[in-house]
């Protein structure tokens, strides 16, 4: 009786793709050659991904999914205020990016301008906006008057913009342990919640000073 062929998984393909990119310092040009070098059947590859570009996009989605899996292990997470949930998400996501920093810097093509290769982030954009939208929908459920409810569309778009800012900041951060990125996350998330809570502008001014100092000082 013939032995069963081990089924190729998306995780295996992603891991081999990332290793290839880091070792070869280029993306695979041929699905056929990539599969042959890593003992994948081409048919199995196409059952999981439509192209090499779709692998690259899926890597960002996997970062998001892994982040959620990590934060949901915290038994106290569901009881946290929405701002703390957002902070937890961003801290965890960027810790995960730091573990994969060499790959992320390469795939974002740092040498050709900030976030030049934005196409690969399209799936992640939808996921982060959905995450933020869920937080706002949860907050709105406790508000009785329509005028006091948050604009979910505006908030989710703001969360994505904040993510892009933090990503750019993290890419350029050379501080030990990326401690300045942690500061940027805290100030950035505090700011977006302050805007929606209509709280005093001290934090917004503080955030602006922080941005100016880190960008132009």
C-alpha positions in Angstrom: 0.0 0.0 0.0 1.4 3.3 -1.1 2.3 5.8 1.7 0.1 8.8 1.9 1.7 12.0 0.7 2.0 14.7 3.3 -0.5 17.5 2.6 1.1 20.9 2.1 -0.2 23.6 4.4 -0.3 27.4 4.0 1.9 27.8 7.0 4.6 25.7 5.4 4.5 27.6 2.1 4.6 30.9 4.0 7.6 29.8 6.1 9.5 28.6 3.1 8.7 31.8 1.2 10.0 34.0 4.0 13.2 31.9 4.3 13.7 32.1 0.5 13.3 35.9 0.5 15.8 36.4 3.4 18.4 33.9 2.1 18.2 34.9 -1.6 17.4 38.6 -1.0 14.8 38.5 -3.7 11.3 37.2 -4.2 10.7 33.9 -6.0 10.1 34.5 -9.7 8.6 31.1 -10.6 6.0 29.1 -8.7 7.4 26.0 -10.5 11.0 26.5 -9.4 9.9 27.5 -5.9 7.8 24.4 -5.5 10.5 22.1 -6.9 13.2 23.5 -4.6 11.0 23.0 -1.5 9.4 19.7 -2.5 5.9 21.1 -2.9 3.6 19.9 -5.7 2.6 22.8 -7.9 -1.0 21.7 -7.8 -0.9 21.8 -4.0 0.5 25.3 -4.1 -2.3 26.6 -6.3 -4.9 25.0 -4.0 -3.6 27.4 -1.3 -2.5 30.4 -3.2 -3.2 31.9 -6.6 0.3 33.4 -7.1 3.5 34.4 -5.3 1.9 37.9 -4.7 -1.0 36.2 -2.8 1.6 34.5 -0.5 3.1 37.9 0.3 -0.4 39.3 1.2 -1.2 36.3 3.2 1.9 36.8 5.4 0.4 40.1 6.6 -2.9 38.4 7.3 -1.1 35.7 9.2 0.6 38.3 11.4 -2.9 39.7 12.2 -4.3 36.2 13.0 -1.3 35.3 15.1 -1.7 38.6 17.0 -5.4 37.9 17.8 -4.5 34.4 18.9 -1.9 35.7 21.3 -4.1 38.4 22.9 -7.1 36.1 23.2 -5.0 33.8 25.4 -5.1 36.6 28.0 -8.2 35.7 30.1 -8.6 39.4 31.1 -8.6 40.7 27.5 -12.4 40.6 27.0 -12.9 42.7 30.2 -10.5 45.5 29.2 -11.8 48.9 28.1 -11.7 49.4 24.3 -8.7 51.7 24.4 -6.7 49.0 26.3 -7.8 46.4 23.8 -6.5 48.6 21.0 -3.3 49.2 22.8 -2.9 45.5 23.5 -3.5 44.7 19.8 -0.9 47.2 18.6 1.8 46.3 21.2 1.4 42.6 20.3 1.3 43.2 16.6 4.5 45.2 16.6 6.2 42.7 18.9 5.4 40.1 16.2 6.7 42.3 13.5 9.9 42.8 15.4 10.4 39.0 15.5 10.2 39.2 11.7 11.9 42.5 11.2 14.4 41.5 8.5 11.6 40.1 6.3 9.3 43.1 6.9 12.0 45.6 6.1 12.9 43.7 2.9 9.3 43.3 1.7 8.4 46.9 2.3 11.4 47.9 0.2 12.7 50.4 2.6 15.3 51.8 0.2 12.7 53.0 -2.3 10.6 55.2 0.0 8.2 54.6 2.8 5.6 51.8 2.3 6.2 51.7 -1.5 4.7 48.3 -1.7 1.3 49.1 -0.3 -0.6 46.5 -2.4 0.4 43.7 -0.1 -1.3 45.5 2.9 -4.8 45.6 1.3 -6.0 42.5 3.2 -4.4 43.7 6.5 -6.2 47.0 6.0 -9.6 45.4 5.9 -8.7 43.3 9.0 -7.5 46.2 11.1 -10.5 48.4 10.1 -12.8 45.5 11.0 -11.1 45.1 14.4 -11.5 48.8 15.1 -15.1 48.9 13.8 -16.0 46.0 16.2 -14.6 48.1 19.1 -16.7 51.1 18.2 -19.8 49.0 17.7 -19.3 47.6 21.1 -18.9 51.1 22.6 -22.0 52.4 20.7 -24.1 49.6 22.1 -23.9 51.4 25.5 -24.8 54.8 24.1 -28.5 55.7 24.0 -28.5 58.9 21.9 -27.5 58.8 18.3 -25.7 62.1 18.6 -23.3 60.7 21.2 -22.4 57.6 19.2 -19.1 57.2 17.5 -18.8 57.2 13.7 -17.5 53.7 13.1 -16.4 54.3 9.5 -14.4 57.4 10.5 -12.9 55.6 13.6 -11.8 52.5 11.7 -10.2 54.6 9.0 -8.4 56.6 11.7 -7.2 53.4 13.2 -5.7 52.3 9.9 -4.0 55.7 9.4 -2.6 55.4 12.9 -1.3 51.9 12.1 0.5 53.2 9.0 2.1 56.0 11.0 3.3 53.5 13.7 4.6 51.2 11.0 6.6 54.0 9.4 7.9 55.0 12.9 8.9 51.4 13.7 10.7 51.0 10.4 12.9 54.1 11.2 13.2 53.4 14.9 16.7 52.6 16.1 16.1 52.9 19.8 17.1 50.0 22.1 14.2 47.5 22.2 12.3 49.8 19.9 11.2 51.7 23.0 10.3 54.8 21.1 7.9 52.8 19.0 6.1 51.7 22.2 5.9 55.4 23.1 4.5 56.2 19.7 1.9 53.4 20.0 0.7 54.8 23.4 0.5 58.4 22.3 -1.1 57.5 19.0 -3.8 55.3 20.4 -4.5 57.8 23.3 -4.9 60.5 20.7 -7.4 58.7 18.5 -9.5 57.9 21.5 -9.2 61.4 22.8 -10.5 62.8 19.5 -13.5 60.5 19.7 -14.2 61.1 23.4 -14.0 64.9 22.9 -11.5 65.2 25.7 -9.2 68.1 26.2 -6.5 68.6 23.6 -3.4 68.3 25.8 -2.6 64.8 24.6 -3.1 65.8 20.9 -0.6 68.7 21.5 1.7 66.3 23.3 1.5 63.8 20.5 2.2 66.6 17.9 5.3 67.6 19.9 6.4 64.0 20.0 6.0 63.6 16.3 7.9 66.8 15.5 10.8 65.9 17.9 11.2 62.4 16.4 10.8 63.5 12.8 12.7 66.8 12.7 15.0 67.0 15.8 
